[in-house]
Amino acid sequence: MPADPRTHRLHLRAAGVSLVLDTTGGRIPAVLHWGSDLGPLDASGLSALFAVTTPAISSNGPDVPLRTGLLPQNADGWLGRPGLTGARDDGSGTAPRLRVLGVRITEGGAGRDLVPGADDAVETGPALVCFDLADEELRLGALLEVELLPSGLVRVRAEVTNTGSDAYTVQHLTPVLPVPLDADQILDFGGRWTKERAPQRRAMVTGTHLRENRRGRTGADAAHLLHLGTSGFDFSSGEIWAVHTAFSGNHLHFAERLSAGVQVIGGGELLLPGEGRLDPGASLASPWLYGAHSAAGLDAIAHRFHAHLRAREEHGGLPYPDTRRPVTLNVWEAVYFDHDLAVLSELADRAADLGVERFVLDDGWFGSRRDDSTGLGDWTVSQEVWPNGLGPLIDHVTGLGMQFGLWFEPEMISPDSDLARAHPDWIMAPSPERMPLPARHQQVLNLSIPAAWQHVHDAIDALLTEYDIAYIKWDHNRDLVEAATQATGAAAVHAQTLALYRLWDSLKAAHPGLEIESCSSGGARVDLGILERADRIWVSDCIDPLERATMNRWTAQLVPLELMGSHIASGASHTTGRLHSLSFRAASALLGHLGIEWDLRQASAEELEELRTWIARHKEHRDLLFTGDLVRADRGQDSIWITGVLSPARDRGLFTVTAVDTPDIAPVGALRLPGLDPERPYRVHLHRIGPAPTGYTWPAWARQGVDPAADGRGRGYGPPELIDHVDVPGSVLVRTGLAAPVMAPETAFLLEVEALPSGSPRP
Ligand code: DGJ
């Protein structure tokens, strides 16, 4: 038993994960183990863990073993990036030595303070542990919260308080989590407008892999998730540790390997100069840093985040936001700024007839906004375009049984707007004379000014009160540069981000049931800060299904399908110019919160019929899609992608098989269906909707009446000879796979699986 009464060792266990925290000698909490479940550990087991994980003293380092605290500090021998740095105005206080004053643990809603000397070893399930820390000499206090969630996610945040009588300015407040050195491959993401969340891999080496975001919004090039994994990790194999910073303003992620033989992953807010200034008594909190561990590849990381998001209050106590996540028509690519009641009513008619359940009116309905150069900030309905208000359109839409949604971009202001003319000081800028460069002809409205916040709040609230609006598409189309309050010149991204969260919270509280989509030039605001509140995210302005295959696949690493806006676009992509069949567009959109973004007046009767079938298919499966487990795989030089959703009981599944490229081998071997139960037999239904694509050759198993043993008769080109279904043992589907068809590029088909009740597969 540890002699020092300030020593507490806590073993938290949930969903296959163990997290062991240690405060030996009252020193800053460190993680002794974050990874696969260790099983029950008593006090002697925890002592043994401490003993065997204490590192050797490096030959030219400090004379004590290196301690990697959750907020690592110089005073503990840490020579990497410190967790907390800052200074007083006279330059003092740069290297805090935080020590533990007390520990509180909350399990199942009940909290208790640990008793020094008695609670030296604690074993629990999911729990929140709050460490009360201080450096009394430097007059700093800190609260470090570490939580193991039921999903197996770990999250950490810190709040620093200035207990002195003069100001203290925090420079960095970035917690970390330790990762074994065996994990030496990094996967994170880059991207740009219309190509969000592009994966990038590299080897981890000594030094820091640092991803900084200074856009004032999450960014199309956000790190998204920073993974460190064992060599060759993929969707279903390899041990992986990943972090995500839950913040929608400036932020960072990093992985750091020290020559002293440790590595960490971490992240937090990126504070601009002065943003961390704390007057006496003031506090600054970091956003949550989420950590996910997987013993078996990337899918398990995704499952933890999905389980966490599905447990949000926003999900309304249901396993997903609404059992009928409404199929949506967004009219942006159909009409752009050209609003006309008759045209929009016709689109609504066509949509309702197809089974669409929500109609969203996009940009252009307000103020002087007839193109993207004016009007932001003037959130009143344009008399010019809508002389009788939005009532006639909304009545028409709701009369057809659909919900109505409306676009806003509340954090922005057009210099050419009544709002900017009335309140030029509400524009974010270092001074009235130093306007930032415009972007998309717009500036940023400073929501940290209470009157500006109230103005935009009241304008939106009035519309939500007057009209039957179920849903807001909340856009944000420029980065924040030189983002400051004119009166003081002080940077205001931190305050802006928190003001945005307050705005959403207030509108949602005043309008229960209101859903808000997070859109930002497409998918530039996808993070767990906004997702504490958002009901949907817009993945990208690029709806080209080939591009979306990548973007949806990797957005889903964090976001469950029911929160990912996934639309069927018109045949020629508006952002890439590529032409695609309806079946490819629809199959690619099916695994998401389905929508349409297409001028339905241009669709042929055959296309409308096919679209109706796809919508019906989506509705048939959405309970599965929105509660199930995502599985992903690739085959044949990464050219055939398999994406599936399996019911938790593994008795149902839906897979899309997508040819994203032309492999230089064909066929690409076998399609192994990941995640199914190898002990159960399954019926596999082959679904193809719409005209048969050219260039296909189906294997014998997929063709009616073809004997695989008979030479020369397995060749064919699609319907009408395709089977409806085939019965196959689960072990064969998982471990051997179905022979792949020769697929034409940029095509897809669906496989639906259902477990057979019992016994062996029928012939
Ligand atoms: C950017 C969004 O991503 C688009 O979907 C659309 O809403 C436009 N803004 C409107 O200006």
Residues whose N, C-alpha, C, O or C-beta is under 5 A from the ligand:
A	BS01	DGJ	W332 D362 D363 D475 C519 S521 G522 D541
